[in-house]
């Protein structure tokens, strides 16, 4: 069985249409929407609403870890819109989800990323799309477990969870052949982004599960330009499947 795996789609709907070509199934590890693009500041919901110049300033503040200033700056921008901020965000996110799920191949097995909004997925799912979070599915004679979302950070993205809540989902998945998650296990080489020059948050619960249960694979995304894209821990191959927005091609898994 040939399975294609993508993560960090971030609005790249056109490439997503062909991501399942030649595969028996597609797995998507989340982060579908593009709120702000650190590579191209003119792209994303923030730039659409406020323009590239404001996006430039907002990104510069966050890159320098001046998060309080960034939040104060963005609050001023949101206050300048007609009405509350959330309806504007929701409309933009809904438009992106409509385009992305229309492009999503079938069959597809999906879990959420940290920038996704789970409650907004339902209306856009089509026949052949199955969302799993803290759940398992059998594919090609192997058990695949799915754990969506991320952990709490100073970036305050939409689907961040307390460590205990996240660990409970990992525990619910149990022993599997392939563990699919959005964030990596907590290994420094897998967490360091060489372009952003920072460590992202990884999961100690996933790392513990790897040591205890030794799945064949752990598949993840989240870190766009990792110091190490793969690493073996015991018999487990840990693989960052790649930044789909930048690469436009899926990771291929044969089982």
Residue pairs with C-beta under 8 A, 6 or more apart in sequence:
1 24
1 25
1 139
1 140
1 141
1 254
1 255
2 22
2 23
2 24
2 252
2 253
2 254
3 23
3 24
3 25
3 26
3 27
3 139
3 140
3 252
3 253
3 254
3 255
4 19
4 20
4 22
4 23
4 25
4 26
4 27
4 250
4 251
4 252
4 253
5 26
5 27
5 28
5 29
5 180
5 219
5 241
5 250
5 251
5 252
5 253
6 16
6 19
6 26
6 27
6 28
6 29
6 221
6 241
6 242
6 244
6 250
6 251
7 28
7 29
7 30
7 31
7 113
7 182
7 220
7 221
7 222
7 241
7 242
7 243
7 244
8 29
8 30
8 31
8 113
8 221
8 222
8 224
8 242
8 243
8 244
8 245
9 16
9 28
9 31
9 32
9 100
9 244
9 245
10 31
10 32
10 33
10 34
10 37
10 115
10 244
10 245
11 32
11 33
11 34
11 43
11 44
11 96
11 100
11 245
12 244
12 245
12 248
13 99
13 100
13 102
13 103
14 103
15 244
15 248
15 249
16 100
16 103
16 104
16 105
16 244
17 103
17 105
19 26
19 105
19 244
19 249
19 250
20 26
20 105
20 106
20 108
20 250
21 105
23 105
23 250
23 252
24 107
24 140
25 107
25 108
25 109
25 139
26 104
26 105
26 106
26 107
26 108
26 109
26 250
27 108
27 109
27 110
27 144
27 180
27 219
27 253
28 104
28 108
28 109
28 110
28 111
29 111
29 113
29 180
29 181
29 182
29 219
29 220
29 221
29 241
30 110
30 111
30 112
30 113
30 114
30 115
30 116
30 148
30 149
30 182
30 221
31 113
31 114
31 115
31 116
31 182
31 221
31 222
32 96
32 97
32 100
32 113
32 116
33 45
33 93
33 96
33 97
33 100
33 115
33 116
33 117
34 43
34 44
34 45
34 96
34 245
35 44
35 45
35 46
35 115
36 44
36 45
36 46
36 47
36 55
36 58
36 59
37 43
37 44
37 47
38 59
38 63
38 196
39 246
41 47
41 52
41 55
41 56
41 59
42 52
42 55
44 55
45 89
45 92
45 93
45 96
46 54
46 55
46 58
47 54
47 55
48 92
49 77
49 81
49 88
49 92
50 77
54 77
57 73
58 70
58 73
58 74
61 67
61 69
61 70
61 73
62 70
62 155
63 196
65 154
67 154
67 155
78 85
78 88
79 85
81 88
90 120
93 117
93 120
94 120
97 120
97 121
97 124
98 124
100 124
101 121
101 124
101 125
101 126
101 129
102 124
102 126
104 110
104 126
104 129
106 126
106 127
106 128
106 129
107 128
107 129
107 130
108 128
108 129
108 130
109 130
109 132
109 137
109 139
109 144
109 146
109 180
110 121
110 129
110 130
110 131
110 132
111 131
111 132
111 133
111 146
111 147
111 148
111 180
111 181
111 182
112 118
112 121
112 131
112 133
112 148
112 149
112 159
112 182
113 148
113 149
113 150
113 159
113 182
113 221
113 222
114 149
114 150
114 157
114 158
114 159
114 160
114 182
114 183
114 222
115 157
115 158
115 159
116 148
116 149
116 158
116 159
117 158
117 159
118 133
118 148
118 159
121 131
125 131
130 137
132 146
132 148
133 146
133 147
133 148
133 149
133 169
134 146
134 147
134 148
134 168
134 169
134 170
134 172
134 173
135 145
135 146
135 172
135 173
136 143
136 144
136 145
136 146
136 173
136 174
136 176
137 143
137 144
137 146
138 144
139 255
140 255
141 255
142 177
142 178
142 216
142 255
143 175
143 176
143 177
143 178
144 176
144 177
144 178
144 179
144 180
145 173
145 174
145 176
145 178
145 179
145 180
145 215
146 173
146 180
146 181
147 166
147 169
147 170
147 173
147 179
147 180
147 181
147 182
147 203
147 206
148 159
148 169
148 181
148 182
149 159
149 160
149 161
149 166
149 169
149 182
149 183
150 157
150 159
150 160
150 161
150 182
150 183
150 201
150 222
151 160
151 161
151 162
151 163
151 166
151 183
151 201
151 203
152 160
152 161
152 162
152 163
152 201
153 160
153 201
163 204
163 205
166 203
166 205
167 203
167 204
167 205
170 203
170 205
170 206
170 208
170 209
171 205
173 179
173 209
174 213
175 213
175 215
176 213
176 215
177 215
177 216
177 217
178 215
178 216
178 217
178 218
178 219
178 253
178 255
179 206
179 209
179 210
179 215
179 217
179 218
179 219
180 218
180 219
180 220
181 203
181 206
181 218
181 219
181 220
182 220
182 221
182 222
183 200
183 201
183 202
183 203
183 206
183 220
183 222
184 190
184 191
184 200
184 202
184 203
184 206
184 218
184 220
184 222
184 223
184 226
184 238
184 240
185 202
185 203
185 204
185 206
185 207
185 210
185 218
185 220
185 233
185 238
186 201
186 202
186 203
186 204
186 206
186 207
187 202
187 207
187 231
187 233
187 238
188 199
188 227
189 226
189 227
189 228
189 231
190 202
190 220
190 223
190 226
190 227
190 228
190 231
190 238
190 240
191 199
191 200
191 201
191 202
191 223
191 226
192 198
192 199
192 200
192 223
192 226
192 227
193 199
193 200
193 223
193 224
193 225
193 226
193 227
194 225
194 226
194 227
195 224
195 225
196 224
196 225
200 222
200 223
206 218
207 233
209 215
210 218
210 233
210 234
210 236
210 238
211 233
211 234
214 234
214 235
214 236
215 236
216 235
216 236
216 237
217 236
217 237
217 238
217 239
217 253
218 236
218 237
218 238
218 239
219 239
219 241
219 251
219 253
220 238
220 239
220 240
220 241
221 240
221 241
221 242
221 243
221 244
222 240
223 240
224 243
224 246
225 243
226 240
228 240
229 239
229 240
229 242
230 237
230 238
230 239
230 240
231 238
232 238
239 251
241 250
241 251
242 249
242 250
242 251
244 250
